Amino acid sequence: MQFKKISIACGLAMLAWVLAGCSPAGPRAFFRGQEALQHGDSAEAVARFKQASSLMPTNAVVWDYYGMALEADQQPQAAASAYQRALDLDRDLMEAHFNLGNLWLEQNQPDAARAEFTAYTLRRDNDPDGWLKLGSADLRVGETLSAEKCFSKALYLRPSDPAAYNGLGLARIQRDMPHDAVRFFDAAIHSNPGYAPAILNLATVNQKYLHDNAAALEQYRAYLALNPQPPQWEQVNALVNQLEHQPESAPRPAPAETSNEIPPRPAERPTVGAVVHPPRHEAQVVSSPTESAPVAPREASDSFRPVAPAAGSAPVSTWVPAQVVQVAAPPEIVASPRAAANLPRTQVPVGDDTGNGSPEPSVPVSSHSSGFWQHLFHDNNSSSKSAYLENGVTPLPGAGQDSSGVTRQEQVPLSNFPRYAFQHPSRPAPGQHQNGTPAAAAFLHARLYEQDANWTQALLYYSQAAAADPSWFLAQYETAFMAQRLRIYSQALAAYENALVIEPGSVDARYNFALALRSAGYIPDAIHEFEKILAAHPDHVGAHLALGNIQAQNLHDPQAARPHYLKVLELDPNNPQASNIRFWLAANPQ
């Protein structure tokens, strides 16, 4: 089991407490529980930590360790209660957030797990384990793009991590892009030749998606040859015996590598992969069923079994999922936000364009400091404030010819894309938005709703603030940002135009405007806006990365994408997308 242990400093503080002779029974029980947990004696650890928690009932660290002991002793409900008690005592105990998130993943409650891992990564942004776990939870609830962001962040923090490559492969499987998934699984195996989940995933994709039994057999045999014996050895061995007695089938022609269209789904074709939560269940099998298939209950063990083939069909085993991953429906598009029934009572200071207020740390500050969050949609995953909403921001690993002889898609002309009808608004007359004005009051309500993650109401009040003072750049900018977050692109684009007519030199507003244009499908106009940024700021990493992505993913022009990706690596060698870019460049030589 993977737990996050409390820092040595906490342990030393406990030890000092014992040596000082202050209520030694509690700390003594705590240290004995630690020793028992370390030696794998979960029952003894539970008894000792139970004693420690009764003697030190307000110590969050004790309750966190008590939860670990209960979880090791196969008492998940009691463990969850212990972790929650630790967090009630200390919300900043990040180890308890991580451990509780881990437990929720084990109990197949990914939504609850996401909340805990989100809290953990907000404070432990540099821990790749947290991003791997958050990505795994995202995959389980179908938040594929968010999962890709998390795995890319983990890969940035721990380059060549096979679990991160494996996660990216699973995300591409959820997006019906098996050839891309193969490349990521290959990268995981190249990074760690004995990484069982990626070997099993690669075999599964070759068999079930690409119908290449020869390649699948090679990988299944590699899985069987691992030492120590992997957990699903018996099942894979039975499958290999079946495949060895079948006629060799030709590989299935590959779909277009960078297409966002999902090809027609053959009847009863499962989407198979292995979500990895190392070191707990190294090769858990998950599936995305056909649209009409019922959700299968989670089984007691993370294993698969052969299923009898339909009458008259070849006796090929199919996978039975240990857990079914449903792809979440897209968020509802809000045409007109509802009015708020109850206004929050908490009062916070309203900043202005001069920078008054209390700026939030660790958020990129634009040239329009407002004393609040500065919102910027980052195409390179470098901001903790990024909403991860832009489709395809992770460069595809390859659009050229692969091992199966598939060639890249033909270049798409710009004339194939629609154009945005610019409104060209006039610069508004100066208005009032100091404290006490309607604009400031609406802005205050918007901030409070945003802090509660109520994006719809936040958009409503930002819109009211912008209407009360159309000349207030920050109100227009926040209205655009919130509409973009809710994917209401018509409102976002109009509000960004209003913001840019007030401050045409705002790089942040133009960058987000360009990203919104791309998301709305206005590719030529997005390119034009990004090029405007580069004309004034040639070293803008985000604009280079976004243009590279557009050329590679929307226009299928690797040669045009290549210089932008190279520029990103030149300007920011440690960019969170650097590993993916290098992977793409290797797959798309000149």
Residue pairs with C-beta under 8 A, 6 or more apart in sequence:
1 68
1 71
1 72
1 102
1 279
1 280
2 102
2 129
2 277
2 278
2 279
2 280
3 68
3 71
3 95
3 98
3 99
3 102
4 94
4 95
4 98
4 99
4 129
5 95
6 61
6 64
6 65
6 95
10 61
14 27
14 30
14 31
14 61
15 27
15 31
17 23
17 24
17 27
18 24
18 27
18 28
18 31
23 55
23 56
25 51
25 55
26 51
26 52
26 55
26 56
26 59
26 62
27 52
27 56
29 48
29 49
29 51
29 52
29 55
30 48
30 49
30 52
30 56
30 62
30 65
32 44
32 48
33 44
33 45
33 46
33 47
33 48
33 49
33 51
33 52
33 65
33 66
33 69
34 45
34 65
36 42
36 44
36 45
36 48
36 69
37 45
37 65
37 68
37 69
37 72
40 72
42 69
42 72
42 73
42 74
43 73
45 68
45 69
45 72
45 73
46 66
46 69
46 70
46 73
46 75
48 69
49 62
49 65
49 66
49 69
50 66
52 59
52 62
52 65
52 66
53 59
53 62
53 63
53 66
53 82
56 62
58 89
59 89
60 85
60 86
60 87
60 89
60 90
60 93
60 96
61 86
61 93
63 82
63 83
63 85
63 86
63 89
63 96
64 82
64 83
64 86
64 93
64 95
64 96
64 99
66 82
67 79
67 80
67 81
67 82
67 83
67 86
67 96
67 99
67 100
67 103
68 79
68 99
70 76
70 78
70 79
70 82
71 79
71 99
71 103
71 106
76 103
76 106
76 107
79 103
80 100
80 103
80 104
80 107
83 96
83 99
83 100
83 103
84 100
86 93
86 96
87 93
87 96
87 97
87 100
90 96
92 123
94 119
94 120
94 123
94 124
97 116
97 117
97 119
97 120
98 116
98 117
98 120
98 124
98 129
98 130
98 133
100 116
101 112
101 113
101 114
101 115
101 116
101 117
101 120
101 133
101 137
102 113
102 133
102 277
102 280
104 110
104 112
104 113
104 116
105 113
105 133
105 136
105 137
105 140
105 277
106 277
106 280
108 140
108 298
108 323
110 137
110 138
110 140
110 141
111 137
111 141
113 133
113 137
113 140
114 134
114 137
114 138
114 141
114 143
117 130
117 133
117 134
117 137
118 134
120 127
120 130
120 133
120 134
121 127
121 130
121 131
121 134
121 150
122 384
124 130
125 362
125 384
126 157
127 157
128 153
128 154
128 155
128 157
128 158
128 161
128 164
129 154
131 150
131 151
131 153
131 154
131 157
132 150
132 151
132 154
132 161
132 163
132 164
132 167
132 278
133 277
134 150
135 146
135 147
135 148
135 149
135 150
135 151
135 154
135 164
135 167
135 171
136 147
136 167
136 275
136 276
136 277
138 144
138 146
138 147
138 150
139 147
139 167
139 170
139 171
139 174
139 275
139 286
139 325
140 275
140 286
140 323
140 325
141 325
141 326
141 328
142 174
142 325
142 326
142 327
142 328
143 328
144 171
144 174
144 175
144 327
145 171
145 388
145 389
145 390
145 391
145 393
146 388
147 167
147 170
147 171
147 174
148 168
148 171
148 393
148 394
149 381
149 386
149 388
149 393
149 394
150 167
151 164
151 165
151 167
151 168
151 171
152 164
152 168
152 381
152 394
152 576
152 577
152 579
152 580
153 381
153 576
154 161
154 163
154 164
154 167
155 161
155 164
155 165
155 168
155 576
155 579
155 580
156 381
156 574
156 575
156 576
156 577
156 578
156 579
158 164
159 579
160 191
160 579
161 191
162 188
162 189
162 191
162 192
162 195
162 198
163 188
163 195
163 197
163 276
163 278
165 184
165 185
165 187
165 188
165 191
165 198
166 184
166 185
166 188
166 195
166 197
166 198
166 201
166 274
166 276
167 276
168 184
168 394
168 580
169 180
169 181
169 182
169 183
169 184
169 185
169 188
169 198
169 201
169 205
169 273
170 181
170 201
170 273
170 274
170 275
172 178
172 180
172 181
172 184
173 181
173 205
173 209
173 271
173 272
173 273
174 271
174 273
174 288
174 325
174 327
175 262
176 255
176 262
176 263
176 271
177 255
177 257
178 205
178 209
178 210
178 255
179 210
179 254
179 255
179 257
179 402
179 404
179 406
180 257
180 396
180 397
180 398
181 201
181 205
181 209
181 273
182 202
182 205
182 206
182 210
182 402
183 397
183 398
183 402
183 583
183 587
184 397
185 198
185 199
185 201
185 202
185 205
186 202
187 397
187 583
188 195
188 197
188 198
189 195
189 198
189 199
189 202
192 198
194 226
196 223
196 226
196 230
196 231
196 282
196 283
197 274
197 276
197 282
197 283
199 219
199 222
199 223
199 226
200 219
200 220
200 223
200 230
200 232
200 236
200 274
200 283
201 273
201 274
202 219
203 215
203 216
203 217
203 218
203 219
203 220
203 222
203 223
203 236
204 216
204 272
204 273
204 274
204 319
205 272
205 273
206 212
206 213
206 215
206 216
206 219
207 213
207 216
207 243
208 269
208 270
208 272
208 318
208 319
209 252
210 251
210 252
210 254
210 404
211 249
211 250
211 251
211 252
212 249
212 250
212 251
212 252
212 404
213 243
213 246
213 248
213 249
214 248
215 251
216 243
217 240
217 243
217 244
220 236
220 239
220 240
220 243
221 240
223 230
223 232
223 233
223 236
224 233
224 236
224 237
224 240
230 236
230 282
230 283
231 281
231 282
231 283
231 302
231 303
232 283
232 285
232 303
232 304
235 303
235 304
235 305
235 306
238 306
238 317
239 306
239 317
242 306
242 315
242 316
242 317
243 316
246 314
246 315
246 316
251 404
253 406
254 402
254 404
254 406
255 263
256 409
257 396
257 398
257 399
257 406
257 408
257 409
258 396
258 399
258 409
258 552
258 553
258 556
259 409
260 391
260 392
265 290
265 291
267 290
268 290
268 318
269 290
270 287
270 288
270 289
270 290
270 318
270 319
270 321
271 287
271 288
271 289
272 285
272 286
272 287
272 319
272 321
273 285
273 286
274 283
274 284
274 285
274 286
275 284
275 286
275 323
275 325
276 282
276 283
276 284
277 284
281 302
283 302
284 302
284 322
284 323
285 302
285 303
285 304
285 319
285 321
285 322
286 321
286 322
286 323
286 324
286 325
287 296
287 319
287 320
287 321
287 323
287 324
287 325
288 324
288 325
288 326
288 327
289 295
289 296
289 321
289 324
295 324
295 326
296 320
296 321
296 323
296 324
298 322
298 323
299 322
301 322
302 322
303 322
304 319
304 320
304 321
304 322
305 320
306 317
306 318
307 317
307 318
307 320
309 315
309 316
309 318
330 487
331 486
331 487
333 486
333 487
333 488
334 456
334 459
334 486
334 488
335 488
337 456
337 457
337 459
337 460
337 463
338 456
338 457
338 460
339 460
340 445
340 449
340 457
340 460
340 461
343 445
344 445
344 448
344 449
344 452
346 448
347 444
348 444
348 447
348 448
349 356
349 357
349 358
349 371
350 357
350 435
350 440
350 443
350 444
350 447
351 357
351 370
351 371
351 372
352 370
352 371
352 433
352 434
352 474
353 368
353 370
353 472
353 473
353 474
355 369
355 370
355 371
356 371
357 370
357 371
357 372
358 371
359 365
359 369
359 371
359 372
359 374
360 372
360 373
362 384
363 373
363 374
363 383
363 384
363 385
364 374
364 376
364 378
364 382
364 383
364 385
365 374
366 374
366 376
366 506
366 507
366 508
367 505
367 506
367 507
367 508
368 374
368 473
368 474
368 477
368 503
368 506
368 508
370 474
372 447
373 385
373 450
374 385
374 508
375 385
375 477
375 478
375 481
375 512
376 383
376 385
376 386
376 508
376 511
376 512
377 386
377 387
377 389
377 390
377 481
377 484
377 511
377 512
377 515
377 516
378 386
378 542
379 390
379 393
379 515
379 542
379 545
379 546
379 549
380 393
380 541
380 542
380 545
380 568
380 572
380 575
380 576
380 577
381 388
381 393
381 576
381 577
382 575
382 576
387 485
389 484
389 485
389 487
389 519
390 515
390 518
390 519
391 519
392 549
392 553
393 545
393 546
393 549
393 577
394 577
394 580
395 548
395 549
395 552
395 553
395 565
395 577
395 580
395 581
395 583
395 584
396 552
396 553
396 584
397 580
397 583
397 584
397 587
398 583
398 584
398 587
398 588
399 408
399 409
399 552
399 556
399 558
399 587
399 588
400 407
400 408
400 558
400 587
400 588
400 589
401 407
401 408
402 587
408 556
408 558
408 588
409 556
410 556
411 555
411 556
411 557
412 554
412 555
412 556
412 557
414 523
414 524
414 527
414 555
417 521
417 522
417 523
417 524
417 554
418 521
418 522
419 522
419 524
419 525
420 493
420 517
420 520
420 522
420 525
422 497
422 525
423 494
423 497
424 497
425 497
425 498
425 501
426 501
427 471
427 501
427 502
428 470
428 471
428 498
428 501
428 502
429 470
429 471
430 471
431 439
431 468
431 469
431 470
431 471
431 472
432 439
432 469
433 439
433 440
433 443
433 465
433 468
433 469
433 472
433 475
434 440
437 468
437 469
438 464
438 468
439 465
439 466
439 468
439 469
439 472
439 475
440 465
442 461
442 462
442 464
442 465
442 468
443 461
443 462
443 465
443 474
443 475
443 478
445 457
445 461
446 457
446 458
446 459
446 460
446 461
446 462
446 464
446 465
446 478
446 482
447 458
449 455
449 457
449 458
449 461
450 458
450 482
455 482
455 485
455 486
456 486
458 482
459 479
459 482
459 483
459 486
459 488
459 491
462 475
462 478
462 479
462 482
463 479
463 491
465 472
465 475
465 478
465 479
466 472
466 475
466 476
466 479
466 495
466 498
468 475
469 475
470 476
470 498
471 502
473 499
473 502
473 503
473 506
476 495
476 496
476 498
476 499
476 502
477 495
477 496
477 499
477 506
477 508
477 509
479 491
479 495
480 491
480 492
480 493
480 494
480 495
480 496
480 498
480 499
480 509
480 512
480 513
480 516
481 492
481 512
483 489
483 491
483 492
483 495
484 492
484 512
484 515
484 516
484 519
487 519
489 516
489 519
489 520
490 520
492 516
493 513
493 516
493 517
493 520
496 509
496 510
496 512
496 513
496 516
497 513
499 506
499 509
500 506
500 509
500 510
500 513
503 509
505 536
507 533
507 536
507 537
507 540
510 529
510 532
510 533
511 530
511 533
511 540
511 542
511 543
513 529
514 526
514 529
514 530
514 533
514 543
514 546
515 526
515 546
517 523
517 525
517 526
517 529
518 526
518 546
518 550
518 554
523 550
523 554
523 555
526 546
526 550
527 547
527 550
530 543
530 546
530 547
530 550
531 547
533 540
533 543
534 540
534 543
534 544
534 547
537 543
539 571
541 568
541 571
541 572
541 575
544 564
544 565
544 567
544 568
544 571
545 564
545 565
545 568
545 575
545 577
547 561
547 564
548 561
548 562
548 564
548 565
548 568
548 581
549 561
550 561
551 557
551 558
551 560
551 561
551 564
552 558
552 561
552 565
552 584
552 588
558 588
559 590
561 588
562 585
562 588
562 590
565 581
565 584
565 585
566 585
568 575
568 577
568 578
568 581
569 575
569 578
569 581
569 582
572 578
575 581
